[in-house]
Amino acid sequence: PPSCGGSAAMLLSDRGTAAPSCSRCGTEAPSVCGGCRAVRFCSRSCQVAAWPSHKSLCSGRHRGHRSRGVAGSSLPAVPRVPNASGGALGSCAASPLSGKGIGHGWLGLVNMDAFPGEDAARIPIQKGNLEAEKECLQKGCGGFVACRGAAYLRAKSAKVLASRACRVFGSTLWLSGDALVQEAGETSYGLPAASPQAALDASSVEKRSQVSEAEMAARFKDSLPVVLQDAQRGWPAKAKWTFSWLAECFGDEEMLCSDRAPFFRHRDREHIRSVKLPLREFIRYTLGEPNALFTLQASAEGVFYANGWAPFAEHPELLGDVSDRLYCVPDTIPREGASAELNVSLTKVFIGPAGTVSRLHHDTYATHVWLSQIRGRKQFICYPPDDSENLHAQAEDECGGQTSDFDPSRPDWEAFPRATRARPYSVIVEEGETVVLPSRWWHWAKSLTPSVTLMRNFVNESNMAEYVRISRAVQEARASRQSRPHSKERC
């Protein structure tokens, strides 16, 4: 498998010669990348930040070089991290969360700008934001706005830019994470370590082990949810996928997190706050360690949730730690051939701190879904498909999904009077357990502790006809839209 941790795997090695400039920020850099031995950085922080653009060069040249510590430097030697079978996965950062030499990266507020039109400079950006980040550091700017192939520097502090962020669709406001943390000063980053479960009068979801395929097929036919207590049997991820391990091995992956999940088209467009950031920084946020994301949280209830990471196409080796199939659950989407890309896209990883909520919805394309708790505990409140009217459901979207503004954890019976007739089911899915929900089952979920969840949407004989019908309708609608003339958008 490839070296995990990206730039965190590459040590800076002392050359003992004159000090040219850092390839990222332009300051004095007496050290060279220990991987490719071709590019210089002033610090591990700059090296980590530059990895998205540097890795193509480095990964092709670092093979055969032995990493060495920096002479006279406090940067630690990089240890090998053993995998579950005792082999080495590759070099990972010694302290992925503590911040020793690894900065907070850059955070991008999606569809946002600040001080529009007040440009300190304009920089073309072709491949990534590296040039804009470098210019920001050199000019003392707290951030920049990226829009349609260009970056517009903002000569304000990161804190001021964050406080004046406004909605501008098509733009991303990028802020220096290091500056956000520094300007926040002495602050508490402590999100609650646990969140209370919702109390309600509800039926329970049955918990089972050693379920046969025939029994599961009958459950899909009869539309009955279940929690499997043994679905993770034999998964190395049970021991291996700690928050620290994810930060070490995938810390430079760009994540998208939002303070509203899932996205509700009828109400979120003007209000949702979505942020791009390194996975390492999101895990710092999840665990309550010093981080830049906490400074962008608008309210105590607006907890950010990363519920869209789909790593298995780029990192297929991760499927050796888990499975995209459960032992007793029929799943007919082919893994190979024309459906291979679709199959991989249907399995995702959700990460979030205690208190993250998935609002009431049922999934698109009439798919079934299972959600497996690799870390932490979650409460699920579920309703059968024929409760849609009682839940005051919004109209189905183009892909067959539905949402409801009803909050079963804090029911407003005056605003949603028909919800008194709905039939809730509630279950706590413990670490190591997996909830399986048949097609169109409504679900609301809350992380009771910091959580890592493996999720898969899937199709089998019981919902194949509906899946095909919706898929064809979506293809026809999209083809019709593509045939219409488009108006050009402006930033």
C-alpha positions as CSV (number, residue, x, y, z in Angstrom):
1,P,0.0,0.0,0.0
2,P,1.1,3.6,-0.5
3,S,2.8,5.5,2.2
4,C,0.1,6.9,4.6
5,G,0.1,10.5,5.8
6,G,1.2,12.1,2.6
7,S,3.6,14.9,3.4
8,A,3.7,13.8,7.1
9,A,5.7,10.8,5.9
10,M,8.5,13.0,4.5
11,L,11.2,14.2,6.9
12,L,13.2,17.3,6.4
13,S,16.9,16.5,6.1
14,D,19.7,19.0,6.7
15,R,22.1,19.7,3.9
16,G,24.5,21.8,5.9
17,T,24.8,24.4,3.1
18,A,23.6,27.9,2.4
19,A,19.9,28.4,2.9
20,P,17.7,29.1,-0.1
21,S,14.1,30.0,0.2
22,C,11.2,27.8,1.2
23,S,9.3,26.6,-1.9
24,R,6.0,27.4,-0.2
25,C,6.4,30.7,1.7
26,G,9.7,32.1,0.5
27,T,11.4,32.4,3.9
28,E,14.8,31.0,4.7
29,A,14.8,27.2,4.3
30,P,18.1,25.3,5.2
31,S,16.3,21.9,5.0
32,V,15.3,19.7,2.0
33,C,12.4,17.3,1.7
34,G,13.6,13.9,2.9
35,G,11.5,12.2,0.3
36,C,12.4,13.7,-3.1
37,R,15.6,15.5,-2.0
38,A,14.7,18.2,-4.5
39,V,12.5,20.8,-2.8
40,R,13.2,22.9,0.2
41,F,10.9,23.9,3.1
42,C,11.4,26.1,6.1
43,S,9.3,23.8,8.4
44,R,7.2,20.7,8.6
45,S,4.1,23.0,8.6
46,C,5.0,24.4,5.1
47,Q,5.8,20.9,3.9
48,V,2.5,19.5,5.0
49,A,0.6,22.5,3.5
50,A,2.4,22.1,0.2
51,W,1.8,18.3,-0.1
52,P,-1.3,18.5,-2.5
53,S,0.8,20.0,-5.2
54,H,4.2,18.5,-4.2
55,K,3.2,14.9,-3.9
56,S,3.2,14.1,-7.6
57,L,6.9,15.0,-7.7
58,C,7.8,13.6,-4.4
59,S,6.0,10.2,-4.7
60,G,7.9,9.6,-7.9
61,R,11.3,10.4,-6.5
62,H,11.3,9.4,-2.9
63,R,11.6,5.6,-3.4
64,G,14.9,4.3,-2.4
65,H,15.7,7.2,-0.1
66,R,15.9,6.6,3.6
67,S,14.2,9.3,5.7
68,R,16.4,11.1,8.2
69,G,15.8,13.5,11.0
70,V,16.9,17.1,10.7
71,A,20.3,17.7,12.3
72,G,20.0,20.1,15.1
73,S,16.2,20.3,14.7
74,S,13.4,19.4,17.1
75,L,11.5,17.5,14.3
76,P,11.2,13.9,15.4
77,A,12.2,10.9,13.4
78,V,9.2,9.3,11.7
79,P,8.2,5.9,13.1
80,R,6.6,3.0,11.2
81,V,3.0,2.3,12.0
82,P,2.1,-1.4,12.1
83,N,-1.1,-2.6,10.5
84,A,-3.3,-5.3,12.0
85,S,-1.3,-8.1,10.4
86,G,2.0,-6.8,11.9
87,G,3.3,-5.3,8.6
88,A,4.2,-1.7,8.1
89,L,1.7,0.6,6.4
90,G,4.3,3.2,5.7
91,S,5.7,6.3,7.4
92,C,3.2,8.3,9.4
93,A,3.6,11.5,11.5
94,A,4.7,10.9,15.0
95,S,2.2,13.4,16.5
96,P,-0.7,13.9,14.0
97,L,-2.9,15.8,16.3
98,S,-0.6,17.5,18.8
99,G,0.5,20.0,16.2
100,K,4.2,19.5,16.6
101,G,5.4,21.1,13.4
102,I,2.1,20.4,11.6
103,G,0.0,23.5,11.1
104,H,-3.7,23.9,10.8
105,G,-3.8,24.2,7.0
106,W,-6.2,26.3,5.1
107,L,-10.0,26.3,5.5
108,G,-12.3,27.1,2.7
109,L,-15.8,28.5,3.4
110,V,-17.8,27.3,0.4
111,N,-20.0,29.8,-1.5
112,M,-18.7,32.6,0.7
113,D,-16.7,35.8,0.3
114,A,-15.7,38.7,2.6
115,F,-15.3,42.3,1.6
116,P,-16.2,41.6,-2.1
117,G,-14.3,43.8,-4.5
118,E,-11.7,44.9,-2.0
119,D,-8.9,43.0,-3.8
120,A,-5.3,43.3,-2.5
121,A,-4.1,41.3,-5.5
122,R,-5.4,39.0,-8.2
123,I,-3.5,35.7,-8.8
124,P,-4.3,33.1,-11.5
125,I,-4.7,29.7,-10.0
126,Q,-4.4,26.7,-12.4
127,K,-3.5,23.8,-10.1
128,G,-4.4,24.2,-6.5
129,N,-4.1,27.2,-4.2
130,L,-0.4,27.1,-3.4
131,E,0.5,30.3,-5.1
132,A,-2.3,32.2,-3.5
133,E,-1.4,30.8,0.0
134,K,2.2,31.8,-0.6
135,E,1.2,35.3,-1.6
136,C,-1.1,35.7,1.4
137,L,1.7,34.8,3.8
138,Q,4.2,37.1,2.1
139,K,1.7,40.1,2.0
140,G,0.3,39.5,5.5
141,C,-3.2,38.7,4.2
142,G,-5.5,36.5,6.3
143,G,-7.1,34.9,3.3
144,F,-8.2,35.0,-0.3
145,V,-11.3,34.3,-2.4
146,A,-11.1,31.7,-5.1
147,C,-13.5,32.0,-8.0
148,R,-13.3,30.8,-11.7
149,G,-9.6,30.2,-11.9
150,A,-8.4,33.2,-9.9
151,A,-7.6,34.1,-6.3
152,Y,-8.4,37.5,-4.9
153,L,-6.3,38.4,-1.8
154,R,-8.0,40.1,1.1
155,A,-5.9,42.4,3.2
156,K,-7.7,41.7,6.4
157,S,-7.0,39.3,9.3
158,A,-8.4,35.8,9.1
159,K,-10.6,36.5,12.1
160,V,-12.1,39.6,10.5
161,L,-12.7,37.9,7.2
162,A,-14.4,35.0,9.0
163,S,-16.7,37.4,10.9
164,R,-17.7,39.3,7.7
165,A,-18.2,36.3,5.5
166,C,-21.2,36.6,3.2
167,R,-23.0,34.4,0.8
168,V,-21.6,34.5,-2.8
169,F,-22.3,31.4,-4.8
170,G,-19.4,30.1,-6.8
171,S,-16.8,31.5,-4.6
172,T,-14.7,30.0,-1.8
173,L,-13.3,32.1,1.0
174,W,-10.0,30.5,2.1
175,L,-8.6,31.4,5.5
176,S,-5.3,30.5,7.1
177,G,-5.9,28.0,9.9
178,D,-2.8,29.0,11.7
179,A,-3.9,32.6,11.7
180,L,-7.4,31.7,12.9
181,V,-6.0,29.8,15.9
182,Q,-3.5,32.4,16.7
183,E,-6.0,35.3,16.6
184,A,-8.5,33.3,18.7
185,G,-6.1,33.5,21.6
186,E,-6.8,31.6,24.8
187,T,-10.0,29.8,24.0
188,S,-11.7,26.5,24.9
189,Y,-12.0,24.1,22.0
190,G,-13.8,21.6,24.1
191,L,-16.9,20.2,22.4
192,P,-18.9,17.9,24.7
193,A,-17.4,14.5,25.0
194,A,-20.9,13.0,25.0
195,S,-24.3,14.1,24.1
196,P,-27.6,12.9,25.7
197,Q,-29.9,10.7,23.8
198,A,-33.4,11.9,22.9
199,A,-36.2,10.6,25.1
200,L,-39.4,9.5,23.4
201,D,-42.1,6.9,23.5
202,A,-40.9,4.6,20.7
203,S,-40.8,0.9,19.7
204,S,-37.4,-0.7,19.7
205,V,-35.4,-2.1,16.7
206,E,-34.5,-5.7,17.2
207,K,-30.9,-6.6,17.7
208,R,-29.7,-9.9,16.3
209,S,-26.6,-12.1,15.5
210,Q,-26.1,-15.0,13.2
211,V,-28.9,-14.0,10.8
212,S,-29.2,-16.0,7.6
213,E,-29.5,-14.5,4.1
214,A,-33.0,-16.0,3.8
215,E,-34.1,-14.2,6.9
216,M,-32.6,-10.9,5.8
217,A,-34.3,-11.3,2.4
218,A,-37.6,-11.7,4.2
219,R,-37.0,-8.6,6.3
220,F,-36.4,-6.6,3.2
221,K,-39.6,-8.0,1.6
222,D,-41.6,-7.1,4.8
223,S,-39.7,-3.8,5.3
224,L,-38.4,-4.5,8.8
225,P,-35.2,-2.9,10.2
226,V,-32.7,-4.7,12.3
227,V,-29.4,-4.1,14.2
228,L,-26.7,-6.7,13.5
229,Q,-24.4,-7.2,16.4
230,D,-21.9,-9.4,14.5
231,A,-21.6,-7.7,11.0
232,Q,-18.1,-6.4,11.8
233,R,-16.8,-9.9,12.6
234,G,-13.2,-10.1,11.2
235,W,-12.9,-6.5,10.3
236,P,-9.3,-5.1,11.1
237,A,-10.9,-1.6,11.3
238,K,-12.5,-2.6,14.7
239,A,-9.0,-2.1,16.3
240,K,-7.2,-0.2,13.6
241,W,-9.4,2.8,12.7
242,T,-8.8,5.0,15.6
243,F,-9.0,8.8,15.2
244,S,-5.3,9.0,15.6
245,W,-4.7,6.4,12.9
246,L,-7.0,8.2,10.5
247,A,-5.2,11.5,11.1
248,E,-1.8,9.9,10.7
249,C,-2.5,8.1,7.5
250,F,-5.0,10.4,5.8
251,G,-4.5,13.7,7.5
252,D,-3.9,15.7,4.3
253,E,-7.1,14.5,2.6
254,E,-9.4,17.4,1.9
255,M,-12.7,17.0,3.7
256,L,-16.0,18.8,3.3
257,C,-18.0,19.3,6.5
258,S,-21.2,21.2,7.1
259,D,-23.2,22.4,10.0
260,R,-26.5,21.1,8.5
261,A,-26.8,17.5,7.3
262,P,-28.1,16.2,5.1
263,F,-28.6,19.1,2.8
264,F,-32.3,20.2,2.6
265,R,-32.9,21.9,-0.7
266,H,-36.0,23.8,0.4
267,R,-34.3,25.6,3.3
268,D,-30.5,25.3,3.5
269,R,-29.2,27.1,0.4
270,E,-28.8,30.5,2.1
271,H,-28.0,29.2,5.6
272,I,-25.7,26.2,5.5
273,R,-22.1,26.7,6.4
274,S,-19.8,24.2,4.5
275,V,-16.1,24.1,5.0
276,K,-13.2,22.4,3.2
277,L,-10.2,21.5,5.4
278,P,-7.6,18.7,6.0
279,L,-9.0,15.6,7.7
280,R,-6.3,16.0,10.4
281,E,-7.8,19.4,11.3
282,F,-11.3,18.0,11.4
283,I,-10.3,15.2,13.8
284,R,-8.7,17.8,16.0
285,Y,-12.1,19.5,16.0
286,T,-13.8,16.2,16.7
287,L,-11.6,15.5,19.7
288,G,-11.7,19.0,21.1
289,E,-8.0,19.8,20.5
290,P,-6.8,23.2,19.3
291,N,-8.2,23.7,15.8
292,A,-9.3,26.4,13.4
293,L,-12.7,24.9,12.5
294,F,-14.1,25.6,16.0
295,T,-13.6,29.3,15.3
296,L,-16.0,29.1,12.4
297,Q,-18.8,27.3,14.3
298,A,-21.7,29.7,14.3
299,S,-23.6,28.3,17.3
300,A,-23.4,25.6,20.0
301,E,-25.9,23.6,18.0
302,G,-24.2,24.1,14.6
303,V,-21.8,21.3,15.1
304,F,-19.9,20.4,11.9
305,Y,-20.3,16.9,10.4
306,A,-18.2,15.3,7.7
307,N,-20.7,12.9,6.2
308,G,-19.4,12.6,2.6
309,W,-15.9,11.1,2.6
310,A,-15.7,8.4,-0.1
311,P,-12.1,7.2,0.1
312,F,-12.3,3.8,-1.4
313,A,-11.8,4.7,-5.1
314,E,-8.4,6.4,-4.3
315,H,-7.5,4.1,-1.4
316,P,-8.9,0.6,-2.3
317,E,-6.6,-0.9,0.3
318,L,-9.0,0.4,2.9
319,L,-11.6,-2.2,1.9
320,G,-9.1,-4.7,3.4
321,D,-10.0,-3.2,6.8
322,V,-13.8,-3.3,6.4
323,S,-16.2,-4.7,3.8
324,D,-18.7,-3.2,1.4
325,R,-20.9,-6.3,1.9
326,L,-22.4,-7.7,5.1
327,Y,-22.4,-11.5,5.6
328,C,-26.2,-11.9,5.5
329,V,-27.3,-8.9,3.4
330,P,-28.1,-9.5,-0.3
331,D,-26.5,-6.7,-2.4
332,T,-26.7,-7.1,-6.1
333,I,-24.6,-4.1,-7.4
334,P,-21.6,-5.7,-9.2
335,R,-18.2,-4.9,-7.9
336,E,-16.5,-5.2,-11.3
337,G,-17.2,-4.1,-14.9
338,A,-19.4,-1.1,-15.8
339,S,-20.8,-0.8,-12.3
340,A,-17.4,-0.8,-10.5
341,E,-17.3,3.0,-10.1
342,L,-20.9,3.1,-8.9
343,N,-20.3,0.3,-6.4
344,V,-17.3,2.2,-4.8
345,S,-19.2,5.5,-4.6
346,L,-22.0,3.9,-2.6
347,T,-19.8,3.2,0.4
348,K,-18.8,6.3,2.5
349,V,-17.2,7.1,5.9
350,F,-19.0,9.6,8.2
351,I,-16.9,11.3,11.0
352,G,-18.1,13.7,13.6
353,P,-18.0,14.8,17.2
354,A,-20.7,14.2,19.8
355,G,-23.8,16.1,19.0
356,T,-23.7,15.8,15.2
357,V,-27.2,15.2,13.8
358,S,-28.5,13.8,10.6
359,R,-31.9,15.3,10.2
360,L,-35.0,13.3,9.3
361,H,-34.9,11.9,5.8
362,H,-35.0,8.8,3.7
363,D,-32.3,8.0,1.1
364,T,-32.4,8.6,-2.6
365,Y,-33.0,6.1,-5.5
366,A,-35.1,3.9,-3.2
367,T,-31.9,2.3,-1.9
368,H,-31.6,0.3,1.3
369,V,-28.9,1.5,3.7
370,W,-26.7,0.1,6.4
371,L,-24.6,2.1,8.9
372,S,-21.9,0.5,10.9
373,Q,-20.4,2.1,14.0
374,I,-16.6,1.6,13.9
375,R,-16.1,4.2,16.6
376,G,-18.6,5.7,19.0
377,R,-22.3,5.4,19.6
378,K,-25.3,6.7,17.7
379,Q,-29.0,7.0,18.4
380,F,-31.3,6.3,15.4
381,I,-35.0,7.3,15.4
382,C,-36.7,5.7,12.5
383,Y,-40.2,5.7,10.9
384,P,-41.7,3.3,8.4
385,P,-42.2,4.5,4.8
386,D,-46.0,4.8,5.1
387,D,-45.5,7.5,7.8
388,S,-44.4,10.1,5.1
389,E,-47.6,12.1,5.3
390,N,-47.6,12.0,9.1
391,L,-44.1,13.4,9.1
392,H,-45.1,16.4,6.9
393,A,-42.6,15.3,4.3
394,Q,-41.4,17.6,1.6
395,A,-42.0,16.4,-2.0
396,E,-39.6,13.8,-3.3
397,D,-36.6,15.3,-5.0
398,E,-35.5,14.4,-8.5
399,C,-33.6,11.3,-7.1
400,G,-36.5,10.0,-5.1
401,G,-35.2,11.2,-1.7
402,Q,-37.4,13.0,0.9
403,T,-36.8,15.2,3.9
404,S,-38.9,16.4,6.8
405,D,-38.5,19.5,9.0
406,F,-40.0,17.5,12.0
407,D,-37.4,17.0,14.7
408,P,-38.2,13.9,16.7
409,S,-35.8,14.9,19.5
410,R,-37.7,18.1,20.1
411,P,-41.2,17.6,18.6
412,D,-43.2,20.7,17.8
413,W,-46.7,19.2,17.8
414,E,-48.3,22.5,16.9
415,A,-46.2,23.0,13.8
416,F,-46.4,19.2,12.9
417,P,-49.8,18.0,14.2
418,R,-49.9,14.8,12.0
419,A,-46.6,13.7,13.6
420,T,-48.6,12.6,16.6
421,R,-49.8,9.7,14.5
422,A,-46.4,8.6,13.3
423,R,-44.9,5.4,14.7
424,P,-41.3,6.0,15.9
425,Y,-38.6,3.3,16.4
426,S,-35.6,4.2,18.5
427,V,-32.3,2.3,19.0
428,I,-28.8,3.0,20.3
429,V,-26.3,1.5,17.8
430,E,-23.2,0.7,19.9
431,E,-19.6,0.5,18.7
432,G,-19.3,-2.6,16.6
433,E,-23.0,-2.8,15.7
434,T,-24.7,-2.1,12.4
435,V,-28.2,-0.9,11.7
436,V,-29.9,-2.1,8.4
437,L,-32.8,0.0,7.1
438,P,-34.9,-1.1,4.2
439,S,-35.8,1.2,1.3
440,R,-37.5,4.5,2.2
441,W,-37.3,4.1,5.9
442,W,-37.1,7.5,7.5
443,H,-34.2,8.0,9.9
444,W,-32.8,10.7,12.2
445,A,-29.4,10.1,13.8
446,K,-27.3,11.7,16.5
447,S,-23.8,10.9,17.6
448,L,-23.8,10.4,21.3
449,T,-19.9,10.3,21.3
450,P,-17.3,11.1,18.8
451,S,-18.1,8.8,15.9
452,V,-16.8,7.0,12.8
453,T,-19.5,5.3,10.8
454,L,-19.2,3.2,7.6
455,M,-22.3,3.7,5.5
456,R,-23.5,1.9,2.4
457,N,-26.5,2.3,0.1
458,F,-27.4,-0.8,-1.9
459,V,-29.9,-2.6,-4.1
460,N,-31.2,-6.1,-4.2
461,E,-34.2,-8.0,-5.5
462,S,-36.7,-6.2,-3.2
463,N,-36.0,-2.7,-4.5
464,M,-34.3,-3.2,-7.9
465,A,-37.4,-2.2,-10.0
466,E,-37.8,1.1,-8.1
467,Y,-34.1,1.8,-8.3
468,V,-34.1,1.3,-12.1
469,R,-37.2,3.4,-12.6
470,I,-35.8,6.4,-10.6
471,S,-32.4,6.1,-12.3
472,R,-33.9,6.2,-15.7
473,A,-36.0,9.2,-14.8
474,V,-33.0,11.1,-13.5
475,Q,-30.9,10.3,-16.6
476,E,-33.7,11.6,-18.8
477,A,-34.2,14.8,-16.7
478,R,-30.5,15.6,-16.8
479,A,-30.2,14.9,-20.5
480,S,-33.1,17.4,-21.1
481,R,-31.4,20.1,-19.0
482,Q,-28.1,19.6,-20.8
483,S,-29.8,20.3,-24.1
484,R,-31.0,23.7,-22.9
485,P,-28.9,26.9,-23.4
486,H,-27.0,28.0,-20.2
487,S,-26.5,31.5,-18.9
488,K,-23.0,32.3,-17.7
489,E,-22.6,32.7,-14.0
490,R,-20.6,35.5,-12.5
491,C,-18.7,35.7,-9.2
